[in-house]
Amino acid sequence: MPDPERIRTGEDHDAPSDGKDLALSYARTLSWLSLLLILTTTLSLSFFISNSARETLLTRQENFARSLAVNLNYQIFRRFFLPTFFARGHIALRDNEQYERLDTVVQSVIQGLPVKRLRIYDFSHRVAYSTEREELGKVGLAPENLDAVLEGDTPKPETIAGIPAWQALCRLPLSEGSFMLRVLYPLRGELDGRPTSVMGVLELTQDITDDYEEVVAFQWIIVAMCLISSVVLFTLMLLLIHRTEKVLALRMEKNRMLEKELHSNEHLAGMGRVVASIAHEIRNPLGIIRSSAELLHNRTDKADAGTQRILGAIYDESLRLSRTLNDFLDYARPRRPKQELADVNLVLDQLLAFLEGEMARHGVSVERDTVPELFVRGDRELLYRAFYNILVNGQQSMDGPGTLRISGRPDGRGGVHLEFRDSGPGFDPRTLPHLLDPFFTTKDAGTGLGLPIVQSIIVSHGGRIELLNGEQGGALVRVSLPSAEPSVVSNA
């Protein structure tokens, strides 16, 4: 069961963390689903466009072949059949002279056209004419639907593929004759405006491999362009989603900080009410105890050593309790800083003058490197206390002789940058993230409010504090405060 106090102070952040992970996981899932949708859509569109282009090409080739067949039928009837029939009384293509005459007519029509082969079949399914003369008189070359054409039917042109269409996509360039277009047309004439009976079947074969290869190349271009556009679009979407993730993570982090601050403020408000209610009851008796112990200690010069130690212990403990009570009050009800011109160098001068004896007793030397005219807008007393806590913590962490280094200069961005370094062991990396949390302490007799009070003072002045370990060892405390111009502050 979770600690109610921990929940109340906002230290249990499991729920927001789960919300963040859920939101980022949803964004990543959305990006991949978007890629799948884009690829599916673009590939489908590319195949639809390329197939439409292929169908358009085939339709154009079919129309051309049909028109050529009609023209051949007309030319053969007018220029060969009628003259030969009236001159000889019959048609006999086995006669070399008639064959040559017909071949001259055919070649004059198909000259320069992509015609692979032309045949004429008679009613016995025998090849009566062919551009390849060795086929003349052969049987068994006729297509299956030849009888329907002999009866006057005109079938749709047929594409004859030497390889499957899907293989053509992967076998560029295509070999000659891979795709052929065959047209069957009933051979007949027209006399006195009336068609004659069918005299045979005209078979026209075209090699459309080159055109089909262009269509396949066009298909690949479309697919490649669609894939490239999909990748570009997906990349842009992915960048947008990643940017959204970062913004979302930042906002959720801010929300967690605000939630933590809200819970902390609620906790402090409750603590402030409790401390305020008992402050009067504690301070008055504690003041009487401290003053009485001091009075008795001063009046009992001739008392034995044991009595002197007891009175001294009472006085010291009353001072410690008074300081602890002041820490609680200062953190629970922080004082609003004054807005006046404060010279950081002057504050450090006063502070080091006060700590000089204490530092000397512990063998701690102070090295100071600060430029003049480090002015800020704030409260000298609060800054004095903040710097005091930082230096005392540094001196205590060394636990013996050592060196404290103080540096200060403008940061070039309208602020004052201060660094406090000591030659001690530095911060424990395990506890470093929690040192600014209220009531967290590594000291047996500490309250855990020293550094939080420092942070509260610095933040109330519009600055920030950073705790880290120095590159050459020791603890390093960085403080940044907004700078102020003396003339502007004084005129204000």
RODO-2510 file (C-alpha; in nm, 4 decimals, decimal comma):
residues 492
     n   res          X          Y          Z
     1     m     0,0000     0,0000     0,0000
     2     p     0,1534     0,3386    -0,0975
     3     d     0,2447     0,5893     0,1682
     4     p    -0,0372     0,8497     0,1996
     5     e     0,2151     1,1223     0,2787
     6     r     0,4153     1,0403    -0,0318
     7     i     0,1027     1,0585    -0,2441
     8     r     0,0007     1,3845    -0,0833
     9     t     0,3369     1,5485    -0,1451
    10     g     0,3452     1,4441    -0,5096
    11     e     0,6404     1,2011    -0,4901
    12     d     0,4521     0,9146    -0,6551
    13     h     0,4537     0,9908    -1,0288
    14     d     0,3774     0,6459    -1,1688
    15     a     0,0514     0,7548    -1,3263
    16     p     0,1949     1,0482    -1,5283
    17     s     0,4895     0,8340    -1,6390
    18     d     0,2524     0,5663    -1,7673
    19     g     0,0550     0,8340    -1,9485
    20     k     0,3714     0,9571    -2,1189
    21     d     0,4712     0,6079    -2,2290
    22     l     0,1192     0,5451    -2,3589
    23     a     0,1144     0,8709    -2,5541
    24     l     0,4575     0,8156    -2,7121
    25     s     0,3749     0,4523    -2,7927
    26     y     0,0558     0,5680    -2,9610
    27     a     0,2522     0,8196    -3,1689
    28     r     0,5025     0,5583    -3,2824
    29     t     0,2244     0,3141    -3,3701
    30     l     0,0515     0,5890    -3,5643
    31     s     0,3690     0,6570    -3,7647
    32     w     0,4036     0,2947    -3,8769
    33     l     0,0350     0,2632    -3,9529
    34     s     0,0689     0,5787    -4,1614
    35     l     0,3602     0,4241    -4,3525
    36     l     0,1568     0,1096    -4,4194
    37     l    -0,1405     0,3159    -4,5351
    38     i     0,0750     0,5378    -4,7565
    39     l     0,2535     0,2433    -4,9166
    40     t    -0,0702     0,0544    -4,9754
    41     t    -0,2407     0,3577    -5,1246
    42     t     0,0479     0,4680    -5,3443
    43     l     0,1261     0,1182    -5,4727
    44     s    -0,2392     0,0558    -5,5507
    45     l    -0,2576     0,3904    -5,7277
    46     s     0,0649     0,3240    -5,9191
    47     f    -0,0534    -0,0162    -6,0420
    48     f    -0,3899     0,1290    -6,1344
    49     i    -0,2257     0,4067    -6,3363
    50     s     0,0243     0,1722    -6,5024
    51     n    -0,2441    -0,0829    -6,5869
    52     s    -0,4576     0,1939    -6,7320
    53     a    -0,1601     0,3012    -6,9430
    54     r    -0,1076    -0,0578    -7,0589
    55     e    -0,4739    -0,0999    -7,1486
    56     t    -0,4663     0,2296    -7,3362
    57     l    -0,1614     0,1178    -7,5328
    58     l    -0,3147    -0,2197    -7,6158
    59     t    -0,6400    -0,0554    -7,7209
    60     r    -0,4504     0,1806    -7,9461
    61     q    -0,2569    -0,1078    -8,0983
    62     e    -0,5765    -0,3073    -8,1464
    63     n    -0,7488    -0,0167    -8,3185
    64     f    -0,4477     0,0335    -8,5409
    65     a    -0,4306    -0,3369    -8,6287
    66     r    -0,8035    -0,3496    -8,7037
    67     s    -0,7772    -0,0408    -8,9236
    68     l    -0,4808    -0,1962    -9,1026
    69     a    -0,6766    -0,5170    -9,1555
    70     v    -0,9685    -0,3218    -9,3036
    71     n    -0,7326    -0,1350    -9,5337
    72     l    -0,5615    -0,4571    -9,6404
    73     n    -0,8987    -0,6166    -9,7088
    74     y    -0,9964    -0,3214    -9,9246
    75     q    -0,6644    -0,3063   -10,1120
    76     i    -0,6544    -0,6831   -10,1732
    77     f    -1,0076    -0,6867   -10,3066
    78     r    -0,9699    -0,3801   -10,5307
    79     r    -0,6126    -0,4198   -10,6481
    80     f    -0,5802    -0,7991   -10,6636
    81     f    -0,9032    -0,9953   -10,6474
    82     l    -1,1130    -0,7992   -10,8981
    83     p    -0,8384    -0,7529   -11,1618
    84     t    -0,7260    -1,1168   -11,1310
    85     f    -1,0781    -1,2595   -11,1340
    86     f    -1,1804    -1,0607   -11,4442
    87     a    -0,8511    -1,1446   -11,6174
    88     r    -0,8205    -1,5145   -11,5273
    89     g    -1,1699    -1,6077   -11,4151
    90     h    -1,0453    -1,7655   -11,0943
    91     i    -0,8071    -1,7112   -10,8030
    92     a    -0,5168    -1,9543   -10,7670
    93     l    -0,2451    -1,8331   -10,5312
    94     r    -0,0415    -2,1432   -10,6083
    95     d     0,0214    -1,9729   -10,9364
    96     n     0,3500    -1,7926   -10,8848
    97     e     0,2368    -1,4912   -11,0894
    98     q    -0,0802    -1,4428   -10,8806
    99     y     0,1166    -1,4899   -10,5589
   100     e     0,3704    -1,2266   -10,6622
   101     r     0,0950    -0,9834   -10,7559
   102     l    -0,0815    -1,0327   -10,4214
   103     d     0,2476    -1,0054   -10,2344
   104     t     0,3205    -0,6769   -10,4118
   105     v    -0,0172    -0,5382   -10,3007
   106     v     0,0343    -0,6541    -9,9414
   107     q     0,3920    -0,5240    -9,9161
   108     s     0,2882    -0,1857   -10,0506
   109     v     0,0364    -0,1541    -9,7680
   110     i     0,2435    -0,2857    -9,4750
   111     q     0,5751    -0,1339    -9,5865
   112     g     0,7352     0,0396    -9,2835
   113     l     0,4654    -0,0834    -9,0441
   114     p     0,5376    -0,3112    -8,7439
   115     v     0,3790    -0,6178    -8,9074
   116     k     0,5432    -0,9457    -8,8107
   117     r     0,3429    -1,1766    -9,0363
   118     l     0,0322    -1,1792    -9,2570
   119     r    -0,1637    -1,4883    -9,3609
   120     i    -0,4774    -1,5609    -9,5598
   121     y    -0,6679    -1,8827    -9,4827
   122     d    -0,9160    -2,0528    -9,7173
   123     f    -1,2235    -2,2524    -9,6159
   124     s    -1,0166    -2,5686    -9,5706
   125     h    -0,8058    -2,3939    -9,3047
   126     r    -0,5105    -2,4034    -9,5401
   127     v    -0,2669    -2,1134    -9,5652
   128     a    -0,3539    -1,9582    -9,9021
   129     y    -0,1088    -1,6708    -9,8647
   130     s     0,1659    -1,5782    -9,6167
   131     t     0,4394    -1,3198    -9,6095
   132     e     0,6584    -1,6136    -9,5178
   133     r     0,6315    -1,8117    -9,8410
   134     e     0,7413    -2,1405    -9,6868
   135     e     0,4074    -2,1507    -9,4994
   136     l     0,2072    -2,1523    -9,8211
   137     g    -0,0300    -2,4511    -9,8390
   138     k     0,0296    -2,5655    -9,4838
   139     v    -0,2526    -2,6858    -9,2570
   140     g    -0,2673    -2,6650    -8,8777
   141     l    -0,1541    -2,3074    -8,8413
   142     a    -0,5050    -2,1650    -8,8208
   143     p    -0,6412    -2,0427    -8,4855
   144     e    -0,9281    -2,2234    -8,3153
   145     n    -1,1922    -1,9595    -8,3872
   146     l    -1,1285    -1,9545    -8,7613
   147     d    -1,4679    -2,1069    -8,8449
   148     a    -1,6491    -1,8252    -8,6676
   149     v    -1,4559    -1,5716    -8,8736
   150     l    -1,5329    -1,7616    -9,1958
   151     e    -1,8985    -1,7173    -9,1089
   152     g    -1,8480    -1,3399    -9,0989
   153     d    -1,7721    -1,2814    -8,7315
   154     t    -1,5030    -1,0229    -8,6432
   155     p    -1,3424    -1,1206    -8,3089
   156     k    -1,1570    -0,8884    -8,0750
   157     p    -0,7807    -0,8677    -8,1358
   158     e    -0,5874    -1,1120    -7,9185
   159     t    -0,2604    -1,0543    -7,7335
   160     i    -0,0280    -1,3539    -7,7410
   161     a     0,2269    -1,3480    -7,4564
   162     g     0,5412    -1,5576    -7,4794
   163     i     0,6029    -1,5075    -7,1056
   164     p     0,3685    -1,4370    -6,8121
   165     a     0,2917    -1,0690    -6,7608
   166     w     0,4374    -1,0708    -6,4086
   167     q     0,7683    -1,2045    -6,5397
   168     a     0,7857    -0,9201    -6,7895
   169     l     0,8194    -0,6791    -6,4934
   170     c     1,1471    -0,8447    -6,3940
   171     r     1,2981    -0,9349    -6,7332
   172     l     1,3747    -0,6028    -6,8970
   173     p     1,4774    -0,5723    -7,1715
   174     l     1,2297    -0,8121    -7,3322
   175     s     1,3368    -1,0434    -7,6123
   176     e     1,1831    -0,9982    -7,9558
   177     g     0,8468    -1,1655    -8,0039
   178     s     0,7640    -1,1801    -7,6316
   179     f     0,4285    -1,0115    -7,6928
   180     m     0,2355    -1,0397    -8,0193
   181     l    -0,0995    -0,8938    -8,1272
   182     r    -0,3126    -1,1050    -8,3628
   183     v    -0,6107    -0,9759    -8,5608
   184     l    -0,8502    -1,2016    -8,7558
   185     y    -1,0631    -1,0336    -9,0186
   186     p    -1,3047    -1,1863    -9,2726
   187     l    -1,1771    -1,1225    -9,6239
   188     r    -1,4591    -0,9945    -9,8452
   189     g    -1,5314    -0,7208   -10,0890
   190     e    -1,8110    -0,4807   -10,1787
   191     l    -2,0000    -0,4605   -10,5077
   192     d    -2,2695    -0,2066   -10,5825
   193     g    -2,2665    -0,1027   -10,2178
   194     r    -2,3323    -0,4553   -10,0935
   195     p    -2,0742    -0,6768    -9,9226
   196     t    -1,9769    -0,9949   -10,0934
   197     s    -1,9586    -1,3293    -9,9234
   198     v    -1,6513    -1,4202    -9,7181
   199     m    -1,3672    -1,5374    -9,9394
   200     g    -1,1185    -1,6230    -9,6661
   201     v    -0,9731    -1,5019    -9,3376
   202     l    -0,7009    -1,2424    -9,3044
   203     e    -0,4654    -1,2979    -9,0086
   204     l    -0,2458    -1,0006    -8,9168
   205     t     0,0248    -1,0460    -8,6515
   206     q     0,2169    -0,7538    -8,5000
   207     d     0,5154    -0,7621    -8,2630
   208     i     0,4266    -0,5200    -7,9823
   209     t     0,7189    -0,6186    -7,7578
   210     d     0,8872    -0,2772    -7,7819
   211     d     0,5655    -0,0967    -7,6919
   212     y     0,4978    -0,3392    -7,4089
   213     e     0,8525    -0,2846    -7,2831
   214     e     0,7899     0,0904    -7,2740
   215     v     0,4743     0,0285    -7,0738
   216     v     0,6634    -0,1919    -6,8248
   217     a     0,9333     0,0738    -6,7907
   218     f     0,6604     0,3318    -6,7393
   219     q     0,5107     0,1086    -6,4696
   220     w     0,8427     0,0926    -6,2892
   221     i     0,8839     0,4704    -6,3125
   222     i     0,5398     0,5210    -6,1612
   223     v     0,6061     0,2676    -5,8840
   224     a     0,9472     0,4213    -5,8106
   225     m     0,8060     0,7740    -5,8001
   226     c     0,5221     0,6618    -5,5752
   227     l     0,7647     0,4842    -5,3431
   228     i     0,9954     0,7858    -5,3311
   229     s     0,7051     1,0189    -5,2617
   230     s     0,5792     0,7773    -4,9954
   231     v     0,9186     0,7652    -4,8260
   232     v     0,9482     1,1447    -4,8362
   233     l     0,5962     1,1872    -4,7015
   234     f     0,6555     0,9259    -4,4338
   235     t     0,9842     1,0888    -4,3348
   236     l     0,8149     1,4253    -4,3011
   237     m     0,5344     1,2670    -4,1010
   238     l     0,7850     1,0829    -3,8840
   239     l     0,9755     1,4051    -3,8183
   240     l     0,6480     1,5758    -3,7311
   241     i     0,5518     1,2914    -3,4979
   242     h     0,8944     1,2950    -3,3332
   243     r     0,8642     1,6699    -3,2912
   244     t     0,5197     1,6174    -3,1435
   245     e     0,6613     1,3524    -2,9103
   246     k     0,9253     1,5950    -2,7874
   247     v     0,6706     1,8711    -2,7352
   248     l     0,4371     1,6251    -2,5645
   249     a     0,7171     1,4934    -2,3431
   250     l     0,8190     1,8488    -2,2539
   251     r     0,4635     1,9472    -2,1704
   252     m     0,4111     1,6338    -1,9644
   253     e     0,7364     1,7034    -1,7832
   254     k     0,6174     2,0570    -1,7139
   255     n     0,2849     1,9177    -1,5956
   256     r     0,4648     1,6817    -1,3608
   257     m     0,6776     1,9670    -1,2303
   258     l     0,3690     2,1815    -1,1836
   259     e     0,1921     1,8934    -1,0133
   260     k     0,4917     1,8363    -0,7894
   261     e     0,5113     2,2066    -0,7133
   262     l     0,1382     2,2163    -0,6435
   263     h     0,1607     1,9226    -0,4045
   264     s     0,4677     2,0763    -0,2471
   265     n     0,2872     2,4064    -0,2043
   266     e    -0,0087     2,2261    -0,0514
   267     h     0,2273     2,0464     0,1808
   268     l     0,4049     2,3691     0,2689
   269     a     0,0781     2,5488     0,3215
   270     g    -0,0325     2,2765     0,5609
   271     m     0,3045     2,2780     0,7314
   272     g     0,2957     2,6573     0,7510
   273     r    -0,0384     2,6502     0,9253
   274     v     0,0847     2,3891     1,1715
   275     v     0,4137     2,5689     1,2343
   276     a     0,2401     2,9047     1,2729
   277     s    -0,0032     2,7609     1,5230
   278     i     0,2728     2,6220     1,7443
   279     a     0,5421     2,8834     1,6800
   280     h     0,4151     3,1100     1,9539
   281     e     0,3858     2,8230     2,2010
   282     i     0,7412     2,7061     2,1274
   283     r     0,9225     3,0351     2,0827
   284     n     0,8244     3,1938     2,4122
   285     p     0,9268     2,9000     2,6391
   286     l     1,2330     2,8385     2,4223
   287     g     1,3371     3,2028     2,4579
   288     i     1,2961     3,1854     2,8340
   289     i     1,5004     2,8628     2,8472
   290     r     1,7781     3,0113     2,6344
   291     s     1,7997     3,3396     2,8265
   292     s     1,7783     3,1643     3,1647
   293     a     2,0516     2,9184     3,0676
   294     e     2,2712     3,2039     2,9517
   295     l     2,2048     3,4008     3,2730
   296     l     2,2805     3,1056     3,5002
   297     h     2,5897     3,0196     3,2974
   298     n     2,7241     3,3744     3,3437
   299     r     2,6422     3,3860     3,7186
   300     t     2,7866     3,0503     3,8152
   301     d     3,1532     3,1242     3,7720
   302     k     3,2358     2,9279     4,0830
   303     a     3,0121     2,6335     4,0038
   304     d     3,1629     2,2951     3,9421
   305     a     3,2548     2,1821     3,5918
   306     g     2,9572     1,9442     3,5661
   307     t     2,7091     2,2235     3,6302
   308     q     2,8845     2,4434     3,3755
   309     r     2,8599     2,1665     3,1100
   310     i     2,4908     2,1137     3,1806
   311     l     2,4110     2,4837     3,1544
   312     g     2,6221     2,5117     2,8378
   313     a     2,4429     2,2134     2,6838
   314     i     2,1021     2,3630     2,7673
   315     y     2,2007     2,6903     2,6047
   316     d     2,3494     2,5253     2,2920
   317     e     2,0497     2,2981     2,2412
   318     s     1,8083     2,5894     2,2825
   319     l     1,9997     2,7744     2,0098
   320     r     1,9855     2,4673     1,7835
   321     l     1,6106     2,4302     1,8376
   322     s     1,5645     2,8006     1,7669
   323     r     1,7537     2,7713     1,4382
   324     t     1,5531     2,4608     1,3421
   325     l     1,2294     2,6434     1,4139
   326     n     1,3472     2,9403     1,2053
   327     d     1,4316     2,7047     0,9163
   328     f     1,0810     2,5618     0,9209
   329     l     0,9267     2,9061     0,9327
   330     d     1,1488     3,0435     0,6564
   331     y     1,0753     2,7541     0,4218
   332     a     0,7047     2,7327     0,4980
   333     r     0,6528     3,1081     0,4696
   334     p     0,9299     3,2437     0,2478
   335     r     0,9817     3,6157     0,2627
   336     r     0,9289     3,8132    -0,0553
   337     p     1,2650     3,9680    -0,1498
   338     k     1,3079     4,3420    -0,1620
   339     q     1,3656     4,4950    -0,5034
   340     e     1,6706     4,7058    -0,4400
   341     l     2,0191     4,7427    -0,5798
   342     a     2,2392     4,4712    -0,4336
   343     d     2,6150     4,4491    -0,4865
   344     v     2,7136     4,0821    -0,4846
   345     n     3,0730     4,1718    -0,3989
   346     l     2,9584     4,3680    -0,0942
   347     v     2,7438     4,0755     0,0244
   348     l     3,0412     3,8408    -0,0145
   349     d     3,2675     4,0867     0,1713
   350     q     3,0338     4,0934     0,4697
   351     l     2,9878     3,7179     0,4626
   352     l     3,3571     3,6319     0,4451
   353     a     3,4358     3,8809     0,7215
   354     f     3,1869     3,6984     0,9448
   355     l     3,3106     3,3483     0,8506
   356     e     3,6801     3,4306     0,8551
   357     g     3,7370     3,3065     1,2112
   358     e     3,5275     2,9906     1,1656
   359     m     3,7059     2,9024     0,8425
   360     a     4,0467     2,9584     1,0009
   361     r     3,9654     2,7291     1,2936
   362     h     3,8907     2,4458     1,0510
   363     g     4,1938     2,5164     0,8322
   364     v     3,9846     2,6240     0,5327
   365     s     4,1271     2,8885     0,3013
   366     v     3,9064     3,0983     0,0748
   367     e     4,0134     3,1930    -0,2781
   368     r     3,8045     3,4621    -0,4406
   369     d     3,7973     3,5616    -0,8064
   370     t     3,5120     3,8027    -0,8739
   371     v     3,5012     4,0970    -1,1107
   372     p     3,3803     4,4344    -0,9779
   373     e     3,0315     4,5776    -1,0282
   374     l     2,8252     4,2602    -0,9993
   375     f     2,4901     4,4233    -0,9360
   376     v     2,1579     4,2408    -0,9074
   377     r     1,8076     4,3468    -0,8132
   378     g     1,7121     4,1780    -0,4884
   379     d     1,7312     4,1484    -0,1099
   380     r     2,0788     4,1721     0,0426
   381     e     1,9790     3,9870     0,3611
   382     l     1,8296     3,6926     0,1727
   383     l     2,1270     3,6699    -0,0630
   384     y     2,3574     3,6840     0,2396
   385     r     2,1752     3,3883     0,3919
   386     a     2,1801     3,1896     0,0667
   387     f     2,5551     3,2391     0,0178
   388     y     2,6126     3,1663     0,3860
   389     n     2,4407     2,8272     0,3627
   390     i     2,6386     2,7367     0,0487
   391     l     2,9759     2,8245     0,2089
   392     v     2,8959     2,6548     0,5386
   393     n     2,7864     2,3380     0,3567
   394     g     3,1135     2,3436     0,1612
   395     q     3,3199     2,3892     0,4769
   396     q     3,1342     2,1077     0,6553
   397     s     3,1697     1,8689     0,3583
   398     m     3,5504     1,9002     0,3663
   399     d     3,5573     1,8028     0,7346
   400     g     3,9009     1,9535     0,7872
   401     p     4,1549     2,1629     0,5993
   402     g     4,0714     2,2494     0,2452
   403     t     4,0026     2,5266    -0,0035
   404     l     3,6859     2,7147    -0,0962
   405     r     3,6943     2,8947    -0,4315
   406     i     3,4466     3,1690    -0,5199
   407     s     3,4239     3,3089    -0,8730
   408     g     3,1810     3,5595    -1,0176
   409     r     3,1415     3,7418    -1,3491
   410     p     2,8740     3,8467    -1,5996
   411     d     2,7492     3,5554    -1,8110
   412     g     2,7142     3,7649    -2,1287
   413     r     2,3367     3,7109    -2,1403
   414     g     2,2237     3,9777    -1,8972
   415     g     2,2998     3,7802    -1,5829
   416     v     2,5526     3,7282    -1,3046
   417     h     2,7188     3,3854    -1,2840
   418     l     2,8625     3,2671    -0,9501
   419     e     3,0445     2,9437    -0,8733
   420     f     3,1265     2,8010    -0,5286
   421     r     3,3794     2,5133    -0,5333
   422     d     3,5253     2,3149    -0,2482
   423     s     3,8050     2,0581    -0,2306
   424     g     3,5940     1,8003    -0,0483
   425     p     3,4750     1,4592    -0,1719
   426     g     3,1940     1,6120    -0,3778
   427     f     2,8293     1,5096    -0,3967
   428     d     2,7263     1,1448    -0,3869
   429     p     2,5865     1,0712    -0,7366
   430     r     2,3111     0,8612    -0,5794
   431     t     2,1812     1,1453    -0,3626
   432     l     2,2664     1,4383    -0,5921
   433     p     1,9223     1,4476    -0,7660
   434     h     1,7475     1,4738    -0,4267
   435     l     1,9611     1,7347    -0,2495
   436     l     1,7201     2,0160    -0,3381
   437     d     1,4151     1,8198    -0,2176
   438     p     1,2692     1,9454     0,1113
   439     f     1,3548     1,7398     0,4219
   440     f     1,6098     1,5259     0,2364
   441     t     1,9348     1,5226     0,4302
   442     t     2,2485     1,3132     0,4579
   443     k     2,3363     1,4556     0,7994
   444     d     2,2293     1,2917     1,1233
   445     a     2,1262     1,6235     1,2815
   446     g     2,0119     1,8051     0,9666
   447     t     1,6613     1,9180     0,8780
   448     g     1,7018     1,8885     0,5012
   449     l     1,5933     2,2497     0,4517
   450     g     1,9272     2,4268     0,4018
   451     l     1,9654     2,3837     0,0253
   452     p     1,5885     2,4028    -0,0423
   453     i     1,5875     2,7405     0,1348
   454     v     1,8823     2,8489    -0,0801
   455     q     1,6967     2,7389    -0,3916
   456     s     1,3816     2,9211    -0,2780
   457     i     1,5804     3,2443    -0,2276
   458     i     1,7590     3,2176    -0,5641
   459     v     1,4373     3,1357    -0,7530
   460     s     1,2536     3,4215    -0,5820
   461     h     1,5211     3,6515    -0,7299
   462     g     1,4528     3,5168    -1,0805
   463     g     1,7656     3,3008    -1,0836
   464     r     1,8531     2,9344    -1,0758
   465     i     2,0870     2,7047    -0,8852
   466     e     2,2708     2,3954    -1,0087
   467     l     2,4495     2,1295    -0,8039
   468     l     2,7172     1,9126    -0,9627
   469     n     3,0611     1,7667    -0,9087
   470     g     3,3634     1,9557    -1,0376
   471     e     3,5778     1,8114    -1,3147
   472     q     3,8784     1,8046    -1,0795
   473     g     3,6825     1,6788    -0,7791
   474     g     3,4895     1,8505    -0,5059
   475     a     3,1385     1,9918    -0,5011
   476     l     3,0386     2,2732    -0,7358
   477     v     2,7406     2,5026    -0,6838
   478     r     2,6472     2,7331    -0,9707
   479     v     2,4183     3,0288    -0,9116
   480     s     2,2794     3,2525    -1,1854
   481     l     2,0997     3,5791    -1,1076
   482     p     1,9598     3,8501    -1,3367
   483     s     2,1929     4,1479    -1,3422
   484     a     2,0838     4,5085    -1,2892
   485     e     2,2251     4,8414    -1,3993
   486     p     2,2962     5,0703    -1,1008
   487     s     2,1519     5,3774    -1,2743
   488     v     1,8297     5,1969    -1,3714
   489     v     1,7790     5,0535    -1,0242
   490     s     1,8605     5,3732    -0,8454
   491     n     1,6308     5,5781    -1,0649
   492     a     1,3525     5,3294    -1,0086
***
